[in-house]
Structure formats: C-alpha cells, structure tokens
Amino acid sequence: MSLLRRRAQDVSIEPRSAIVDIGSNSIRLVVYQGPARVPAVLFNEKVLAGLGRSLAASGRIDSASMAMAATALRRFAALVREMDVATVRTVATAAVRDAANGAELIAIAKDAGLTVTILSGEEEAAAAGHGVMSGIPGADGIVGDLGGGSLELVRVKDGVLHRRVSFPLGVLRLAALSDPGKLDRKVASLLKETGWSGAGKGLPLYLVGGSWRGLARLDMVATRYPLPVIHQYAMPPATIARLRRVLSHTARAKLKTVPGLSGGRIPTLGHAASLLGVLLKYLKSSGTIVSAYGLREGLLHQALDDEERALDPLIVATRDEGRRSGRFPEHGDLLDRWIAPLFGDDAPAAARLRNAACQLSDVGWRANPEFRAERGVEVALHGNWVGIDGAGRAMLAQALWTALGGETSTPVPLPGLAGEAALRRAAHWGLAMRLGHRLSGGMAGPLERSKLDIAGGALRLELAAQDAGLWGEAVEKRHRALVAAMGLAR
C-alpha cells in the first residue's frame, strides 16, 4: 500500500467530535476532526435564533425563536448522525438558563436526540477563558465573552484561570440600557460591586463573541488592514471610540457591504461598541485583542490532560498539515534541527516560527511549479492557525515564499505586516530550508548524516563519506545563495 493511500485511510478513521452551542443569539453546530490539541473544523453552521431577544421584556423565549431553535436542533442532530460523529456535546448558556420556558427547549433537543448541559455563568466564563488560552498561549489579561444574554469576565495568566464573573449584559439585553449615561452607571456599579473596577489596569482585554468580532471586521476594512484574519487583531481604546462614532451615523445598508460582517450581527454592533468602550474605561484595560477561539474551543481545551494542553497549537497544527500535505511526513522537525545551528541567536518566539515554517516547507509540491511560492504564501497567511499574529504570519509566509522558489524578494502584503529585518531573517530560513530539501531529496537519511553550521565566518556543510555523491550543481547553487544572503564565506 502506498504512503499516500495509508495517510488517506489514517485521516478517514480519525474520530469526529461535535459541539452544539445553544447561545442567546445563535445556535451553532461545529464538527471537529484531527489532533486533540487543535482539531480542524470539518463543518460549521449557525442559526441566529435570537433566544434571548425577548428575555428582558417577558422573561421567556418567544414562540418564533423557539420554532427556529427546534428546526435548527433537529437538523443538527440529523447531521451529526450522518457524519458518524463519535462524541457530541450540547451546551446552553444564558437564554436557556434564565428563561422561564427554557425547559421546553431542552425537551425539544432531547426529542431530537441531543442531551443538553446548561452551563452556569461561572462555567461559561471558564470555558471562554480556556478558549482564549487555547488559541493565544501566554495570554495575560482579562477575557471578555459577550453573548446575547450575558457578559463573562475572567482573568487569565500563565495558562491558569483566576477570578471570573458573569453579568446580565448580553447584546440582546442592552437595548434597555441604550441611554449612554444609564449604561455607564450600570457597568460602573456592577464592576464596583464585584471588585472588578480597575482589574484590567495595563492589561489587554481579550474579546470573545460574534458582536465584538464584528467590530474588528469593521475596523479592518476601515483601516485597510492587509490580512483578512481576525485572530489576535488588536484595537486600542481610541479605535473603539472611533467605531462608536462611525456606527452612530452609518446606514445598515452600507454595513452590509463590509466583507465578513454577518448581517445578523449588524443590529448588535452599536450596543457592543458602547459596552466595550465603558468596560475599557472602568477596567482600565490597555486595549483589546480579538480571539477567534471562545467557549466551544474552551470546552475542548478543558477536556485535555495537562500534557496535551501544554502543546504549542501552532506547531501541532502545522505539523499535522505537513503530515497531510507534504511528501515526507517526518521532514519538518528534522529540517528544523538541521538548519538550527545557523540561527542560534533566534529568540524563542522566532525559533517557533522557524519550526512552523519547516513543518510547512513541502506544502507547495502539488501546485503548478510556477506558483509553488505563491501557494506557500497563501498557506502561511490564510491557514487556520492560532498562536500567531499578523507579523508572525508574514515571517512564515516569507520563509515559505523563499523556500519554494520566490528567492529573497518580498511579496505584497508582507511588508505591511512585519518589519524589514524580520522578513530578511525569514528569507534566510527559507534559503536554508531550500538547501536542505535539495540536498536530501526530502529524505531523512542525508540530513541525519550531514551537518550544517557556521565556523570562522564561513558556512560549512559536512557530508558523510557515503553521501559525497549528493553534492552536485543544484546543491552548490543553493549553498551559494544562502552564503551570499547571510554575508558568509564559503
């Protein structure tokens, strides 16, 4: 059986898991498959049922929302059966938790074959905190999860959850606080009563929730941010104040033209921006960082053991992609170890990016030879990676661009995301990776038996006697290119 065939079979038998998230604004099904630390999303569908829309006025889920929820839950239950999902977890949050007729929705879900767990406010906060820690290792600040029915805050630091709280401040409840002064006083009072006033001083507020992500989408378009990836997008308090002004006089029809902005979220953006502005003021946060990961990813993270949680999600994901897309699944880590002696002064953050680049160094082999470098840039910039910001993606893209034949030129939009020195360093990684690939033909043995390092200002490549025949014109050319780029002697 061929290697590629075995790989295809291995992927097909990986167990699938799913989460049905019954939120106050939306109900969503997400199906996962792949590494437990950072599984790939196979399917993702949401229905904006608005379960929390009528809570403030009546204390109940209205009939129209209940009917939409019933249809969505029956469909999602049928889909997970069809997809042969091994484990399904169904959770409900503030709307179902608080509604007088929440039990009716739970019964509907049960009839569809779904067993619902109602999360408490504290459990919801914990899941959001775990979600941010899963997608942003090293997160140090306050996580704010804004849903339709509630707002959760949780302090995260050093991979640990600290204090947490839940407030009845979901976007579907904020209409009753539409007067700016009333909202300001309400938030100030809640934070003071619970001891959260000033709790974020000098720290970022990590944003979780569709409405806050919608604000980030709006800002990315307004500022012409060159990368359409929202994870770890940062906004200072001044930006939030500007967005509040923009939303106050922008027609809904115009907002509908913003790429990636869900039409169903538009009515909540103004309230979300107002709440965020007040929170930043009273928490004294330094700014905001958007997280694409939230409650659902947090539930997955909570289920891991300590060893799995400690794994780097960027390396796990890129290693998995290299295994699936590359010709030589063992090559990424080996290639990184082979070129590492040239880059001993890389800081740890740069070294992990270099490792990720090596994991992905063979992703372009199926592409048309004229577009392999472009394929590398696309994978780096637009891949579903976490644990990496825009500058990191640019360095990853530069390394792959160079490794896959783009030489040391820098394609757009990389200069708008990372500095010149960082991109030059990444290009050197790419040249070293390119040399390793050509020397070894992608096989492990030649790299295991050879050594690449710098001695006396010269780039030295030592080959085992049995590998002397591997030296040739193509290898010499790539060796020469690396020497020249790094300003070394041969």
HELIX and SHEET records of a PDB file:
HELIX    1   1 LEU A    3  SER A   12  1                                  10    
HELIX    2   2 LEU A   55  SER A   58  1                                   4    
HELIX    3   3 SER A   63  GLU A   82  1                                  20    
HELIX    4   4 ALA A   94  ASP A   98  1                                   5    
HELIX    5   5 GLY A  102  ALA A  112  1                                  11    
HELIX    6   6 GLY A  121  GLY A  135  1                                  15    
HELIX    7   7 LEU A  174  LEU A  177  5                                   4    
HELIX    8   8 PRO A  180  GLU A  193  1                                  14    
HELIX    9   9 GLY A  210  ALA A  222  1                                  13    
HELIX   10  10 PRO A  237  SER A  248  1                                  12    
HELIX   11  11 ARG A  252  LEU A  255  1                                   4    
HELIX   12  12 GLY A  263  ARG A  265  5                                   3    
HELIX   13  13 ILE A  266  LEU A  283  1                                  18    
HELIX   14  14 LEU A  295  GLN A  302  1                                   8    
HELIX   15  15 ASP A  306  ARG A  309  1                                   4    
HELIX   16  16 PRO A  313  SER A  325  1                                  13    
HELIX   17  17 HIS A  331  ILE A  339  1                                   9    
HELIX   18  18 ALA A  340  PHE A  343  5                                   4    
HELIX   19  19 PRO A  348  GLN A  359  1                                  12    
HELIX   20  20 PRO A  369  PHE A  371  5                                   3    
HELIX   21  21 ARG A  372  HIS A  382  1                                  11    
HELIX   22  22 GLY A  390  TRP A  401  1                                  12    
HELIX   23  23 THR A  402  GLY A  406  3                                   5    
HELIX   24  24 LEU A  414  GLY A  416  5                                   3    
HELIX   25  25 GLU A  420  SER A  440  1                                  21    
HELIX   26  26 ALA A  444  ARG A  449  1                                   6    
HELIX   27  27 ALA A  465  LEU A  470  5                                   6    
HELIX   28  28 GLU A  473  MET A  486  1                                  14    
SHEET    1   A 5 ALA A  40  VAL A  47  0                                        
SHEET    2   A 5 ILE A  27  GLN A  33 -1                                        
SHEET    3   A 5 ARG A  16  ILE A  22 -1                                        
SHEET    4   A 5 THR A  87  ALA A  92  1                                        
SHEET    5   A 5 VAL A 116  ILE A 118  1                                        
SHEET    1   B 6 VAL A 160  PHE A 167  0                                        
SHEET    2   B 6 LEU A 151  LYS A 157 -1                                        
SHEET    3   B 6 GLY A 141  LEU A 146 -1                                        
SHEET    4   B 6 PRO A 204  VAL A 208  1                                        
SHEET    5   B 6 GLY A 287  VAL A 290  1                                        
SHEET    6   B 6 ALA A 234  MET A 235 -1                                        
SHEET    1   C 2 LYS A 451  ALA A 455  0                                        
SHEET    2   C 2 ALA A 458  GLU A 462 -1                                        
END                                                                             
